[in-house]
């Protein structure tokens, strides 16, 4: 058994079955997350008999960092290897404040969405991550931040996989990560990204988590979006934008509309105009992402990042229409930091396992 696999209720049940008082569960979990950078149980505050039982029956974490890459801009990308040998990516990005950092975690190993410009789709979907495996990525990032002299202050589910296709485990992980009694990151510090799985957006809104939503739109028209985001054939632009509006109305959270700019594909003046129409009357903001090249997409297309002048014209058109727009700073270009690139470079077999590594 693993601490990350438990919430307070399940750990209390386990302790009770072992002959210990249920009240220990909350204290143990709070202590565990406070000491997440430790390698073992030595810093846990509990009685000798309980500590001995923990040593025999519980593991601190089951995963380890199989590969680590650090960019010149201090972005760190981790390939986190799990007990079955498969691995997922997590990223730590230094914040603009010297004491803060932002994290990004995966929800699946691989991805079934088939977005043509994303490396996560290469090889398809291997499996869902458990809630505990998602939490372990958070803890590895928290440890990295501590070693940098920073605090992990926000977390996005924008790594490998589609969170809405593993929503039960994503929600369970968020509760452990954000809850003041456990990971204590804070509900408003968590963002869940989706390519637009409409039922999942509605379920997330109904979950009452008070987290943020990021919608990976990437094109304002169905023809272009279906070409680069196949999920659009099931959930077209009008439907996913309506779902994002419902989320905002129900939760009060301001969604982010993610838009990866691809030269000659979705960056024209006309597409800027259509995107502005999609945003009319919507209290949300557009996050424009200059493409991080990954080589050939699944269709065999080699996409390119637009020139800065083209990006600036796209931004100006949106802002002229009253759309709140930002251009995301590119991070980790020198370490292939786009989703899926590190795993794609390290994976040794089609099943998704990586070569055995020593623990770090």
JOHU-V464599 format. One record per pair of residues at least 6 apart in sequence whose ideal C-beta (glycine too) atoms are under 7 Angstrom apart, sorted by the first residue. I is the first residue (numbers start at 1). J is the second residue. Records with the same first field share a line. If there is no record, write none. Layout:
BEGIN
I->J / J
END
This chain:
BEGIN
1->14 / 57 / 58 / 59
2->58 / 59 / 61 / 62 / 132
3->32 / 58 / 60
4->61 / 132 / 135 / 136
5->132
7->175 / 176
8->25 / 26 / 29 / 181
11->25 / 28 / 29
12->22 / 25
15->22 / 24 / 25
16->22
18->53
20->50
24->46 / 50
26->181
28->44 / 46
29->181 / 182
30->181 / 182
31->44 / 45
32->44
33->182 / 183 / 184
35->43 / 44
36->139 / 142 / 143
37->142 / 143 / 146
39->60
40->60
41->51 / 54 / 55 / 60
44->51 / 54
61->136 / 139
62->82 / 83
63->80 / 81 / 82 / 133 / 136
64->81 / 359 / 360
65->78 / 80 / 140 / 360
66->79 / 81 / 87 / 354 / 357
67->79 / 342 / 346
68->76 / 78
69->77 / 335 / 342
70->76 / 335
71->331 / 332 / 334 / 335 / 337
72->334
73->331 / 332
74->94
75->91 / 93 / 331 / 332 / 337
76->92 / 144
77->89 / 91 / 332 / 335 / 337 / 342
78->89 / 90 / 140
79->87 / 89 / 342 / 343 / 346 / 354
80->87 / 88 / 90 / 136 / 137 / 140
81->87 / 354 / 357
82->133
85->353 / 354
86->109 / 126 / 127 / 352 / 353
87->343 / 354
88->106 / 109 / 129 / 137 / 159 / 160 / 343
89->106 / 159 / 160 / 339 / 340 / 342 / 343
90->103 / 104 / 105 / 106 / 137 / 140 / 141 / 159
91->103 / 104 / 159 / 337
92->101 / 103 / 141 / 144 / 145
93->101 / 102 / 331
94->101 / 148 / 150
95->101 / 102 / 153
99->150 / 151
100->150 / 151 / 153
101->145 / 148 / 150 / 151 / 152 / 153
102->153 / 154
103->138 / 141 / 152 / 155
104->156 / 158 / 159
105->134 / 137 / 138 / 155 / 157 / 159
106->129 / 137 / 159 / 160 / 161
107->129 / 134 / 157 / 161 / 163 / 166 / 170
108->125 / 128 / 129 / 160 / 161 / 162 / 166
109->126 / 127 / 129 / 160 / 352
110->120 / 123 / 124 / 125 / 126 / 160 / 352
111->120 / 121 / 125 / 160 / 161 / 162
112->124 / 125
113->121 / 162 / 195 / 230 / 231
114->121 / 230 / 298
115->121 / 195 / 228 / 229
116->228 / 297 / 298 / 299 / 301
117->228 / 260 / 262 / 291 / 297 / 303
118->339 / 340
119->294 / 338 / 339 / 340 / 341 / 344
120->160 / 161 / 339 / 340
121->298
122->340 / 344
123->350 / 352
126->351 / 352
128->166 / 169
129->166 / 169
130->169
131->169 / 172 / 173 / 176
134->169 / 170 / 173
135->173 / 176 / 177
138->155 / 177 / 183
141->152
142->152
145->151 / 152
153->189
154->189
155->177 / 185 / 189 / 190
156->191 / 193
157->163 / 170 / 191 / 192 / 193
158->193 / 214
159->339
160->339 / 340 / 343
162->194 / 195 / 197
163->170 / 192 / 193 / 194
164->194 / 197 / 200 / 201
165->197
167->200 / 203 / 204
170->192
171->207 / 209
174->190 / 209 / 211
176->182 / 183
177->183 / 185 / 190
178->185 / 186 / 187 / 189 / 190
187->209 / 210 / 211
188->210
190->211 / 212
191->211 / 212 / 214
192->204 / 211 / 213
193->214 / 216 / 258
194->200 / 201 / 215 / 216
195->216 / 229 / 231
196->215 / 231 / 235 / 240
197->231 / 235
198->235 / 239 / 240 / 243
201->213 / 243 / 244 / 247
202->243 / 246
204->213
205->246 / 247 / 250 / 251
210->251
212->253
213->244 / 247 / 253 / 255
214->255 / 256 / 258
215->240 / 244 / 255 / 257 / 258
216->258
217->257 / 258 / 259
218->225 / 228 / 229 / 259 / 260 / 266
219->225 / 228 / 266 / 271
220->237 / 271 / 274 / 275 / 278
221->237 / 271 / 274
222->232 / 236 / 237
224->265 / 266
225->232 / 237
226->232 / 233
228->265
237->278
241->278
244->255 / 284
245->282
247->255
248->254 / 255 / 283 / 284
254->283 / 284 / 285
255->284
256->284 / 285 / 287
257->284 / 286 / 287
258->287 / 289
259->275 / 286 / 287 / 288 / 289
260->289 / 291
261->267 / 288 / 289 / 290 / 291 / 306 / 311 / 314
262->291 / 303
263->304 / 305 / 306
265->303
267->306 / 310 / 314
269->313 / 317
272->314 / 317 / 318
273->317
275->286 / 318
276->317 / 318 / 321 / 323
279->286 / 323
285->324 / 325 / 326
286->318 / 323 / 324 / 325
287->326 / 328
288->311 / 314 / 315 / 325 / 326 / 327 / 328
289->328
290->305 / 311 / 330
291->303 / 304 / 305
292->330 / 333 / 337 / 338
293->303 / 304 / 305
294->338 / 341
295->302
296->302
297->303
311->327
315->325 / 327
318->325
319->325
331->337
336->342 / 345
346->354
347->354
348->354 / 355
END
